[in-house]
């Protein structure tokens, strides 16, 4: 059964082993060319990076800045690591397969290029702040789109859009922007029975009180 399945996959879905190896070689060559043109390392990851051309699969690309002031080590080499640069310890305990934590051992965690946040009393390398800033910019653009009448002319739909926008701002922790969105929703559609923004706004205000 396994041999039949392997042959089926090779001939109908992913291609032969030689074909997959060729795709990986071509992808790696493209990554090297792109990396030579950028001030960062270009890596094609995901299924395409593994040489699998699957229908409906997207192309995942990682862009890694070339930080010369970072050193990543593991527990066995930590004692002999005497670098003057920022040092991160690789931790793989209690994480999903294929992932790892980078704990700050030595370095400036306020560096704007190295986003770090506290977790369980420790400092870890994290893209949380960078992602949050991107989310705020995207939600700001979405708010401008909602405000345009020719996109959403129906009052109830526009109120619902502001309500969803407020929830999105709550998720990323921007309480003030969430409150503004909920207030806008209640102003557009002042029906407390149907508009959930009234309840969400009341909960926000009660948390402050």
Secondary structure, DSSP 8 states (H G I E B T S, - for coil): -HHHHHHHHHHHTS--HHHHHHHHHHHHHHHHHHHHHSSEEEEEEHHHHTT---TT---EEEEEE--TTEEEE-GGGSTT---SSEEEEEE-TTS-TT--EEEEEES-TT-TTS-EEEETTEEEE--HHHHHHHHHHHHHHHHHHHH-TTT---HHHHHHHHHHHHHHHHHTT-HHHHHHHHHHHHHH---TTT-THHHHHHHHHHHH-
